[in-house]
C-alpha cells in the first residue's frame, strides 16, 4: 500500500498562514503522511519534514488531499492543482469571509486527526468549462469553479455583449460586463453583482449582468445542460474574460466565449455535518435571533 500524501498550498504573504502551514506540515508528517510543499513557498515555510515539488500539473499527482492555508484566493489557486489530479481539496481559512474553507486556524489538531482516520466527507462541486472561438479557430480554453466574468477592457467605456442560451439569442446588454457562475460561486462575484444565492446541491449556471443599461437585466438561472455564449458585436469594444478572477483571456470584436458545465468537478472536503444554511448564516452573520424552529414532537398542521 502506497503512503498517503498531502500537498500544502500556503498564502506566504501572511505570517499567520505561514505559521499555520508549517505547523500543519509538521503535524501531518508526524502521523505518517508524506507532505509536499510548492517550491516557491519552500523558503518561507522552512519545513524539513516536507518534500519540495515544482509548481505544475504534477504537483498534486497521487496525493489524497490538497490543503489550502489562506483565504478563498489561496483555495482557488489550490483548486488549479487539485482538479486535474482528482485530489480532494481542503481549505483552512486565514482570510476574511473564507466561504469555501472548511476549517479555521484553531482547528488544526482535530483536523489532522480527522485526516488520519479518513473521517471526512467529499462533495463534488460543479465547474464551468470555457472555450473562446475566433472565427473557425478555438483560441483559448479554460475553466472555473466559482465564475467566469466578461468585463470591459477600458474603464471609461461600457462594453456591449450579446448573450445566447442554447443556440438562441437572449439579449444584448451594455454595461460593465457579465458574470457566469456556478452555485459554488453564487456567494462570490455574482452575489456582489446582485445575483441569487444558490445551494451547492443545485446544479445550474447563473448569468448575472453587471451594471447593465437595459430594461431586462435580471439575473438568470439556466440548466446545467445549457450552453451560454457571449459574443462581442462589431460595434462593441474589446473585453477581458476572468476565470475565477485569476486567469485572463483577452477578447476582441467578433470573439465568441462559450460556457458550459465542466467536464471535471472540484472535490471539496467537508469536516462538519452542518448544512449550507448554517454556513450562510455564519459567514454572512445573518440575524437569526428569535428563531424557535419546530420540535420533533410537533405534529400540528
N, C-alpha and C positions, 0 to 999 in steps of 0.2 A: 504494500500500500504506500503510495507516494505521500510525502509530507504535505501537510496543509500549509497554505501560503496566503498572505495578505499583502496588498500594495497600499502604502500610505501616500496620500496627496495632501500637502500641507500649505496653508497660506503663510509663507515665511516672512511676509511683510508685517505680520502681527506677532508680537512677542508671546502673548498668551497661547496662540496657536502653535508656535514653535515648542514651547514648554510642554503643552499637552501632547503634541505629536511625538516628541522624544519619549515622554513617559509612556505613551501608548505603545510605541515600538518596543520599549524595554519590557513592558508587561506581557505583550504578545509573544515575544521571543522567549521569555522566562517560562511560559507554559507550553512551549514546544512548537510554535508556529514559525515558519520561515517568513521573515518580514522584508519587504522590498521598499526602497525609497527612491525617488527620482534624482538623477544626477544633479540637476540644477538646484535641488533643495538639500543636498547631502551636507554641504559645509555648514549651513545654518542649523541643521538638526544634529550634526556631530554625534551620530549614534553608531557605535561599534557593533551593536547587535544586529544591524540591518545590512542587507545586500543592496548595493547601489546599481540601478539599472538605467539605461538610456530612456529618455522620453520619446516614445514612439509606439507603433501598433503592438509591439511585442511586450511592452512593459507589464501588462496585466495577463499575459498568456499563462494559463494554468493556475491562476490564483482563485481562491474561493471568494475572497472579498476585496473590494477596493474601498478603502476608508478615507473619506474626505474630512479634513480637520480645518474648519474655517467657517465661511458663510455659504450662502447659496451659490455665489460665484465660483467658489472652490469646488462645490459639488458638481456644478455643470462642467467644470474643467475635468473633474474625475470621471464624469459620465462618458467623455470622449474616449477614455481608455477602457472603461468597464463594458460599454455596449458591444464593441466588436469582439471582445473576449468572452462575452456571455457571463461575466462575473457579476455577482450581487454588489450593490452599491449602498454603503452606509455612511450617513452624514453625521458629524459631530459639530454642533453649532457653536461657533465663537463669534458670530456676526450679530446682526440686529434681529430681524424677524426670523430668519432661518427656517422658512416654511417647509423646505424639502428635507431638512435634517431630522434625524430620529433621536439623537442623544445630545445631552448637554455636557459641558466640561466636568461637572460633578459626577457624571455617570460612568466614568472610565472603569472603575473597579468592577462594577456589576456588568458593564458591557463586555469586558474581557471574559468574565465567567459565562455569559450567555454565548459568546462566540465559541469558547472552548467546548461547551456542551452542545453546540449547534441548536440551541433553543431559541430560534428566531424564525420569523416568517418572511417570505419574499413575495412582494407584489410586482406583477408585470405592468408597467405603465406604457401606454400608447405613445408613440413618437410620430414625427412628421418627416416624410421624405420630400426633398426639394430638387426640382430639375429646372434649369434655365435654358430656353431654346432661343436661338438667334437664327431666324430663317429655318433652314433644314438641319442646322447643326445644334447639338447639345453642347453648350459652352461651360456649364457648371452643374455639379451635383453636390448636395449637402443634406443635412438632417437636423432635427431639433427635438429636444424633449419638452421644452417649455413653449417656445413660439418662434415664428418666422415673421419679421416685420419688414415691410417695404416702406421706406421713408424718403422724403425729398432730399436731394443732394445739396441743394442751395438753400440756406436758411431763409433768405429774403423772398423766396418764391414758393408757391404751392405746387404740388405735383398732381397731375391728372392721371387717374388709374381706372382702367376698365376691368370690371370683375365678372368672371364667368364661373358658373357652377354646373358641373356635369354636361359640359359642352354647349351650354346655352347662356347667352348674355344676361347678366343680372342688373347691373347699374354701372354708371360712371361717376366716380367720386373725385372731387377736387378738394384737397386739404393737405394735411401733414403726412398722410400715409394710411396704411392698413396693417393690422396685426392679425395673423392667423395663429391660433393657439390650440394646444391640447387641453384636456381637463386639468392635467397637472399644472400647466401654465396659466390656467384661468385666474389664479390668485396673484399673478405677476404683472407683466406689462398690460395684458388685456384688461385686467381689473382696473388698473390706473386709467385706462382709456374709456372706461365705462361699461366694460363687458360683464357678463354674469359670472358668478362663482358656480363651477360645475363639479359635482362629486367625482372623484377619480374612478369610481366603478362604472361611470357612464362613458362610453366611447363616442366621441363626437369631435368635430373640428369647429372651432369658433372663428368667426370672421368679424372683426371689430374695426370700423373706420376710426381714424384719428383726426379729430377736429375737422370733420368733413363739412363743406358748404353744400348741403343738399337737403331737400325735404324728407327724403327717405335715406336715413343714415343710421339705422338702428343696428345694434349687434345681432349677428345671426348665428344660429347653431345648426350645422348641417351634419348629415350622416357620415360615419367613418368610412363608408364605401365611396363617398363623393370625391370628386377631383375639383379643387378650386384652382382657377387660373387667374393671374393678374397680368394684364398687358399694358404697355406704355404706348398710347396712341401717337400718331405722327406729330401732333401739336403739344405733346407733353414734354416736360423737362426730364433730365436724367434722374435716376433714383438709386438708392442703395438698399440691398436686402441684408438683414442681420439675422443670423441663425443663433438663437439663444443669447443674443447680444454680444457674442464672442467672435463669430466668424462672419466676414462680409463678402458680398458679391456686388460688383458694380453693374448696374443695369442701364442700357442705352435705349433710345427710342426704338420702338417695334419689338423690343425683347418681350419674351413671354415666360413668366415664372409659374410653374405648376407645383401644387402642393397636394399630397395625398397621405393617407395613413402609412406610417413607417413599416418597412419590411421586418424590422427588428425592434423589440421593446427595450426599455430600460428596466432592470430588475432592482427594485428598491427594497432594502431591508427594513422590516418593522419589528421593533422590540416590545412595544406596548400593545395592549389589546384595545386601547381607546380608539374610537372611530373618528371619521373625518370631522364630524360636528364638534367634538371636543377639541380637536386640533384647531379648527377655525376659531372657536371661542377663545382658546388660549393665545394663539398668535396675534389675533386682532383685538384682544382684550374686550370682547363683546359683553354688553351688560346683561347678565342672566340672573341677577339677584331678584328673588321673589318667585322663582320657578319652583313649583311643587311637584310636578310630574304626576305619574299615575302609579299607584301601588299595585302589587301583583294580585291582591285580593279584591281590587276594584272592578266589579263586574257591571257597574252602572253604564247605561247607554252611551 
